[in-house]
Amino acid sequence: MAQLSNYQNVMVGVDGSKQAKRAVQKATAIAKRNQATLYIVSVLNVNKLTNIGKSQFGFGAVDPDILDEFKLKMDQLAAGYRDQALQAGVKQVAVNVTFGNPKLELAKNLPKELGIDLIVIGATGANVVERMMMGSNASYVVANAEADVLIVRTNLDNQQLKVL
């Protein structure tokens, strides 16, 4: 029987959802077990933030203060996850909060840039109609990533999560 290789670089995508929180918990356990580096990443989709708040730039522009506020909140969330992972015994944890297309960044760009061999993401919170209309990040990553992908649907005790 062939021996399985350990994962060296585990990336988990976070967006503030309960599913992402559970994904961080599982990614932390995997990184600790494999003595891997854990990358906690969040990609803020500027297109979805358009028209939030007032803008001096006209229709479709994003208020820079709103972008800064969202980035600060995600920086703080990711830093909290980093601290939890370090306390859980993961030796190397990095945080990357950026702007871009979450599907492309999670599936292609960040894994290539960081040398990721496992991507961990929460199952989509979108309903069936929303997934048909816009597709989910999880679906896109599964279909397009070159690294292994783990979609988290259960808690640490492997009990099914309730999607609200």
Summary of the structure (lengths in Angstrom):
residues: 164
radius of gyration: 16.4
end to end distance: 42.0
largest distance: 63.9
contacts: 499
relative contact order: 0.21
helix: 45%
strand: 20%
